[in-house]
Amino acid sequence: MSAAHSVITIDGPAASGKSSIARLVAQRLGRTYVNTGNMYRAVTWAVLQAGVDPQDADAVRAFATGMVLESPVVDGKTQVCISGRTPTDADLNSDPVNRAVSFVARVDEVRNRLVADQRALAATGPLVMEGRDIGSVVFPDSPNKIYIDASEEVRASRRGAQGHADQIAERDRIDKQRKNSPLVIPAGATVIDNSHITLDQAVEQVIAALHLA
């Protein structure tokens, strides 16, 4: 089995529900869950901790060249450790990180580094990997590509219910217009609208769409 064939890719915009869906799909199938968004969030958190302006691409680029990133698998999912420090879930999902992550993620050196790290994770075994460019860039040859979508109104409501104030429309604009690995529906992906179905229904639809040996 090739590396691509061992990875189920799940992409989608912010607050579409892809993380919750991917986590449960991984549990159901006994695969390791990889949240690539947390890798970008961890870098963003480290950038902010270092006092670097996330909108200054040159400063982010300089910071990224010196960072050491590790992704150990713990309890069936990868964690992110940057230069010996492991940010908490609260750190990764804080409003400052939410506002800055799209700016950090569009820096070529950050994306190229993390894409290489994500591809290397396939050597650890079968994965469910979710993000914004997994089926389009990281593992475009995977036969199991899913795109989770939801309306902007539903996604903004979900973010508000979680207590976050980041602007969904602005994050969508940045993610879709960046030159390196923009957010797109991967070729051949099954699109699932998660606006008005339950989490269990979404998981069932994903599993039904897979082509597993």
Residue pairs with C-beta under 8 A, 6 or more apart in sequence:
1 213
2 141
3 119
3 122
3 123
3 139
4 122
4 139
4 140
4 141
4 142
4 143
5 141
5 142
5 143
6 122
6 125
6 126
6 127
7 122
7 126
7 127
7 128
7 129
7 134
7 139
7 142
7 144
8 25
8 29
8 31
8 127
8 128
8 129
8 142
8 144
8 146
8 210
9 129
9 130
9 134
9 135
9 138
9 139
9 142
9 144
9 145
9 146
9 186
9 189
10 18
10 21
10 22
10 25
10 128
10 129
10 130
10 131
10 134
10 135
10 146
10 147
10 148
10 206
11 18
11 130
11 131
11 132
11 133
11 134
11 135
11 136
11 145
11 146
11 147
11 148
11 183
11 185
11 186
11 189
12 18
12 130
12 132
12 147
12 148
12 149
12 150
12 194
13 132
13 149
13 150
13 155
13 168
13 171
13 172
13 175
13 183
14 155
14 159
14 166
14 168
14 171
14 172
14 175
15 150
15 155
15 156
15 158
15 159
15 168
16 148
16 149
16 150
16 155
16 194
17 148
17 150
17 158
17 194
17 199
17 202
18 130
18 148
18 194
19 35
19 37
19 130
20 199
21 130
21 148
21 194
21 199
21 202
21 203
21 206
22 33
22 35
22 128
22 129
22 130
23 33
23 35
23 77
23 128
24 199
24 203
25 31
25 128
25 203
25 206
25 207
26 32
26 33
26 76
26 77
26 127
26 128
27 33
27 76
28 203
28 207
29 126
29 128
29 207
29 212
30 126
31 125
31 126
31 127
31 128
32 73
32 76
32 77
32 78
32 121
32 124
32 125
32 126
32 127
32 128
33 76
33 77
33 78
33 127
33 128
33 130
34 71
34 77
34 78
34 118
34 121
34 127
34 128
34 129
34 130
35 77
35 78
35 130
35 131
36 114
36 118
36 129
36 130
36 131
36 132
36 134
36 138
37 101
37 130
37 131
37 132
38 80
38 92
39 69
39 71
39 80
39 114
39 117
39 118
40 101
40 104
40 105
40 110
40 114
41 80
41 87
41 92
41 93
41 97
41 101
42 69
42 80
42 81
42 82
42 87
42 92
43 64
43 67
43 69
43 82
43 104
43 110
43 114
44 54
44 97
44 100
44 101
44 104
44 105
45 82
45 87
45 91
45 92
45 94
45 97
46 63
46 67
46 82
46 83
46 85
46 87
47 54
47 60
47 63
47 100
47 104
48 54
48 96
48 97
48 100
50 63
52 59
52 60
52 63
53 59
54 60
54 100
54 101
54 103
54 104
55 100
55 103
57 106
57 107
60 103
60 104
60 107
60 110
61 107
61 108
61 109
61 110
64 107
64 109
64 110
64 113
65 109
67 82
67 83
68 82
68 83
68 84
69 80
69 81
69 82
69 83
69 113
69 114
69 117
70 80
70 81
71 78
71 79
71 80
71 81
71 117
71 121
72 78
72 79
72 81
73 79
73 124
78 121
79 86
80 86
80 87
80 92
91 97
93 162
93 164
95 164
95 165
95 166
98 164
98 165
98 166
98 171
99 166
102 170
102 171
102 174
102 175
102 178
103 174
104 110
105 111
105 132
105 175
105 178
106 174
106 178
106 179
106 180
108 180
111 180
111 181
112 180
115 133
115 137
115 138
115 181
118 129
118 131
118 134
118 138
119 138
119 139
121 127
121 129
122 139
129 138
129 139
131 138
132 175
132 181
132 183
133 181
133 182
133 183
133 184
134 145
134 186
135 142
135 145
135 146
135 147
135 186
135 188
135 189
136 181
136 184
136 186
136 187
137 181
140 186
140 187
143 211
144 209
144 210
144 211
144 212
145 186
145 188
145 189
145 190
146 189
146 190
146 192
146 206
146 209
147 185
147 186
147 189
147 190
147 191
147 192
148 192
148 194
148 202
149 191
149 192
149 193
149 194
149 195
150 158
150 193
150 194
150 195
151 195
152 168
152 169
152 172
154 195
154 196
155 168
156 168
156 169
159 166
159 168
172 183
175 182
175 183
176 182
176 183
176 184
185 191
190 206
190 209
192 202
192 205
192 206
192 209
194 202
197 205
